[in-house]
Amino acid sequence: MKKVILITGVSSGFGKQISRLLVRAGHIVYRTVRYEPAPGATEHLLKMDLTNYISIRNTVNTVLRREGRIDVLINNAGMHTGGPIETTSSTNIRLQIETNFIGMANLTKKVLPVMRKQGGGTIINFSSIGGLMGLPYQAYYSASKFAIEGFSEALRMEVKQFNIKVIVINPGDFHTNNTLNRRKFLPSSVDDDPYREQFKRTLEVIEKDENNGWLPQYLAKKIIRIINCRNPKQRYIIAPFEQKLAVLLKYILPGKLFRKILEGHYRIK
């Protein structure tokens, strides 16, 4: 069945691959990018800035004016900062939270009345393995994803009566543009930074894991199946076995023991 789908953040990575497969499957797919689309781009490619409420409102209104409904909202867009908690700039902290959480929440709020009136819909929120455990030198990224987890749990119960499904996706390490994009937001590595050497060691591990990760096409195919599923699960952890195991261990091991496992992986002395 053809659906009207709104997906954010399609310039690269997950969003780009998911939107391609959705179009190929015959759905009407409205895709958003943060910057002005190139001349001649499809009319279904819209500029939207998640840190700007007016931009969010205009995007939803455009889809409604053209299609009259939104069957699926895929909250994929986000950003990935990195660095020590102490030396990360306030500007980057604010941008991280406003993009990954506040913008996502505002877009969801604009779509909810639409789905209520039409009798249902599906909301897919992209969290992360980092939304299930705090990751060293990715604290603000993890914080934004933890927020998505709590938001989604509450939202799921509130909208049940309106036949709106809320699904959370927890990707593990994938080979996307995250590594390159994060480097734009790293704190300057000055000689007197007390975290400098440890951060350098840990960042090497983080980037190695990402560069050796699965390709985004793998996750995109999973999302297509989830959208077509009549009774989808609440959560999908899409990650290698070791990372799925880490999530399980987080909840069954004593906290100190699990922390030592993470410290060993990230070469924290």
C-alpha positions as CSV (number, residue, x, y, z in Angstrom):
1,M,0.0,0.0,0.0
2,K,1.4,3.4,-1.0
3,K,2.1,5.7,2.0
4,V,3.0,9.3,2.4
5,I,6.3,9.4,4.3
6,L,8.2,12.3,5.7
7,I,11.9,11.5,6.5
8,T,14.5,13.9,7.8
9,G,18.2,14.2,7.1
10,V,18.6,12.6,3.6
11,S,21.8,14.2,2.4
12,S,23.8,11.2,3.3
13,G,24.0,8.0,5.4
14,F,20.9,6.3,6.6
15,G,18.4,8.9,5.4
16,K,19.8,8.9,1.8
17,Q,19.6,5.1,1.5
18,I,16.2,4.7,3.3
19,S,14.6,7.4,1.1
20,R,15.9,5.7,-2.1
21,L,14.4,2.4,-1.2
22,L,11.1,3.9,-0.1
23,V,10.8,5.7,-3.5
24,R,11.7,2.5,-5.3
25,A,9.0,0.7,-3.3
26,G,6.4,3.2,-4.7
27,H,5.8,5.4,-1.6
28,I,5.3,9.1,-1.8
29,V,8.5,10.3,0.1
30,Y,9.1,13.8,1.3
31,R,12.8,14.2,2.2
32,T,14.3,17.0,4.2
33,V,17.8,18.5,4.1
34,R,19.2,21.3,6.2
35,Y,20.6,23.4,3.3
36,E,19.0,24.7,0.2
37,P,18.5,21.9,-2.4
38,A,20.4,22.2,-5.6
39,P,18.5,23.7,-8.6
40,G,16.4,21.1,-10.4
41,A,16.0,18.9,-7.3
42,T,12.8,17.0,-7.0
43,E,9.8,18.8,-5.5
44,H,9.7,16.2,-2.7
45,L,13.1,17.4,-1.4
46,L,12.5,20.2,1.1
47,K,14.7,22.5,3.1
48,M,14.2,22.1,6.9
49,D,16.3,23.2,9.8
50,L,15.4,21.3,13.0
51,T,16.7,24.1,15.1
52,N,14.1,26.5,13.6
53,Y,10.5,26.0,14.5
54,I,9.1,28.0,11.6
55,S,11.1,25.8,9.2
56,I,9.5,22.7,10.8
57,R,6.0,24.2,10.6
58,N,6.4,25.2,7.0
59,T,7.7,21.7,6.0
60,V,4.7,19.9,7.6
61,N,2.3,22.4,6.1
62,T,3.8,21.8,2.6
63,V,3.3,18.1,2.8
64,L,-0.2,18.5,4.1
65,R,-1.1,21.0,1.4
66,R,0.1,18.6,-1.3
67,E,-0.9,15.2,0.1
68,G,-3.5,15.8,2.8
69,R,-1.9,13.3,5.2
70,I,1.3,11.9,6.6
71,D,1.3,8.1,7.2
72,V,4.9,7.7,8.4
73,L,7.3,10.1,10.1
74,I,11.0,9.0,10.2
75,N,13.0,11.1,12.6
76,N,16.4,10.2,11.2
77,A,18.2,13.6,11.1
78,G,20.8,14.3,13.7
79,M,24.4,15.3,14.4
80,H,27.3,13.8,16.3
81,T,29.6,15.9,18.5
82,G,32.5,14.5,20.5
83,G,35.0,15.4,23.0
84,P,35.5,15.7,26.8
85,I,32.5,16.9,28.8
86,E,34.5,19.7,30.4
87,T,36.1,21.2,27.3
88,T,33.2,20.9,24.8
89,S,31.9,24.3,24.0
90,S,28.5,25.5,25.1
91,T,27.7,26.2,21.5
92,N,28.2,22.6,20.4
93,I,26.3,21.3,23.4
94,R,23.3,23.4,22.6
95,L,23.4,22.5,18.9
96,Q,23.7,18.8,19.7
97,I,20.6,18.8,22.0
98,E,18.6,21.2,19.8
99,T,19.2,19.1,16.7
100,N,18.9,15.6,18.0
101,F,16.2,16.1,20.6
102,I,14.3,19.4,20.7
103,G,14.0,19.6,16.9
104,M,12.8,16.0,16.7
105,A,10.3,16.6,19.4
106,N,9.0,19.8,17.7
107,L,8.5,18.0,14.4
108,T,6.8,15.1,16.1
109,K,4.4,17.6,17.8
110,K,3.5,19.1,14.5
111,V,2.8,15.7,12.9
112,L,0.7,14.2,15.8
113,P,-2.5,16.2,15.2
114,V,-2.3,15.1,11.5
115,M,-2.1,11.4,12.5
116,R,-4.8,11.7,15.1
117,K,-7.3,13.2,12.7
118,Q,-6.5,10.6,10.0
119,G,-6.9,7.7,12.4
120,G,-3.4,6.5,12.9
121,G,0.2,6.5,11.7
122,T,3.7,5.4,12.4
123,I,6.6,7.4,14.0
124,I,10.1,6.0,13.8
125,N,12.7,7.6,16.0
126,F,16.4,7.1,15.5
127,S,18.2,6.6,18.8
128,S,21.5,4.7,19.0
129,I,23.4,2.1,21.0
130,G,24.7,5.3,22.6
131,G,21.1,6.0,23.8
132,L,21.2,2.8,25.9
133,M,24.6,3.4,27.5
134,G,26.7,6.5,28.1
135,L,29.8,6.4,25.8
136,P,33.0,8.1,26.9
137,Y,33.8,11.3,25.0
138,Q,30.4,11.2,23.4
139,A,28.5,12.4,26.5
140,Y,26.3,15.0,24.8
141,Y,25.5,12.7,21.9
142,S,24.5,10.0,24.3
143,A,22.5,12.5,26.4
144,S,20.5,13.5,23.3
145,K,19.8,9.9,22.4
146,F,18.8,9.0,26.0
147,A,16.3,11.9,25.8
148,I,14.8,10.3,22.6
149,E,14.5,7.0,24.5
150,G,12.4,8.6,27.4
151,F,10.4,10.7,25.0
152,S,9.5,7.7,22.8
153,E,8.5,5.5,25.8
154,A,6.1,8.2,27.1
155,L,4.8,9.1,23.6
156,R,4.0,5.4,22.9
157,M,1.6,5.3,25.8
158,E,0.0,8.7,25.1
159,V,-0.9,8.0,21.5
160,K,-1.9,4.4,21.8
161,Q,-5.6,5.4,21.8
162,F,-5.1,7.1,18.4
163,N,-3.7,4.1,16.7
164,I,-0.2,5.7,16.3
165,K,2.7,3.4,16.6
166,V,6.1,4.6,18.0
167,I,9.2,2.6,17.0
168,V,12.7,3.2,18.2
169,I,15.8,2.3,16.1
170,N,19.1,1.7,17.9
171,P,21.9,1.4,15.3
172,G,25.3,0.2,16.3
173,D,28.4,1.3,14.4
174,F,27.9,2.0,10.7
175,H,30.2,3.3,8.1
176,T,28.6,6.7,7.4
177,N,29.7,10.3,7.4
178,N,29.5,10.4,11.2
179,T,33.2,10.2,11.7
180,L,34.0,13.1,9.3
181,N,31.1,15.2,10.5
182,R,32.1,14.8,14.2
183,R,35.5,16.1,13.5
184,K,34.0,19.5,12.7
185,F,32.8,19.8,16.3
186,L,35.8,18.4,18.2
187,P,37.4,20.7,20.8
188,S,40.8,22.1,19.9
189,S,43.5,19.8,21.1
190,V,45.6,22.3,23.0
191,D,48.7,21.0,24.9
192,D,47.3,22.0,28.3
193,D,44.0,20.1,27.9
194,P,44.0,17.5,30.8
195,Y,42.0,15.1,28.6
196,R,44.2,15.4,25.5
197,E,46.0,12.1,25.5
198,Q,43.1,9.9,26.8
199,F,40.7,11.5,24.3
200,K,43.1,10.8,21.5
201,R,43.4,7.1,22.4
202,T,39.6,6.8,22.8
203,L,38.8,8.6,19.6
204,E,41.0,6.2,17.7
205,V,38.9,3.3,18.9
206,I,35.6,5.2,18.2
207,E,36.6,5.9,14.6
208,K,38.0,2.5,14.0
209,D,34.7,0.9,15.1
210,E,32.7,3.3,12.8
211,N,35.0,2.8,9.8
212,N,34.7,-1.0,10.2
213,G,30.9,-0.8,10.7
214,W,28.2,-2.1,8.4
215,L,27.1,-0.1,5.4
216,P,23.9,2.1,5.8
217,Q,22.2,0.0,3.0
218,Y,21.8,-2.8,5.5
219,L,19.9,-0.7,8.0
220,A,17.8,0.9,5.2
221,K,16.5,-2.5,4.1
222,K,15.5,-3.2,7.7
223,I,13.6,0.0,7.9
224,I,11.6,-0.9,4.7
225,R,10.6,-4.2,6.3
226,I,9.6,-2.4,9.5
227,I,7.3,0.0,7.6
228,N,5.6,-2.8,5.8
229,C,5.2,-4.8,9.0
230,R,1.6,-4.9,10.4
231,N,2.7,-5.4,14.0
232,P,6.2,-4.0,14.4
233,K,8.2,-4.3,17.6
234,Q,8.7,-1.3,19.9
235,R,12.5,-1.4,19.4
236,Y,15.0,-2.7,16.8
237,I,18.6,-2.9,17.8
238,I,20.4,-3.1,14.4
239,A,24.0,-3.9,15.3
240,P,26.6,-6.7,15.2
241,F,26.3,-9.4,17.8
242,E,29.0,-8.0,20.1
243,Q,27.2,-4.7,20.4
244,K,23.8,-6.3,21.0
245,L,25.6,-8.4,23.7
246,A,26.9,-5.2,25.2
247,V,23.3,-3.9,25.6
248,L,22.3,-7.1,27.3
249,L,25.3,-7.0,29.7
250,K,24.5,-3.4,30.6
251,Y,21.3,-4.6,32.2
252,I,22.5,-7.8,33.8
253,L,26.0,-7.0,35.1
254,P,26.8,-4.9,38.2
255,G,27.4,-1.3,37.1
256,K,31.1,-1.3,38.0
257,L,31.8,-4.5,36.1
258,F,30.1,-3.2,33.0
259,R,32.0,0.1,33.3
260,K,35.3,-1.8,33.4
261,I,34.4,-3.6,30.2
262,L,33.7,-0.3,28.4
263,E,36.8,1.2,29.8
264,G,38.8,-1.7,28.4
265,H,37.3,-1.4,25.0
266,Y,37.9,2.4,24.8
267,R,41.4,2.1,26.2
268,I,40.6,4.2,29.3
269,K,43.4,4.0,31.9
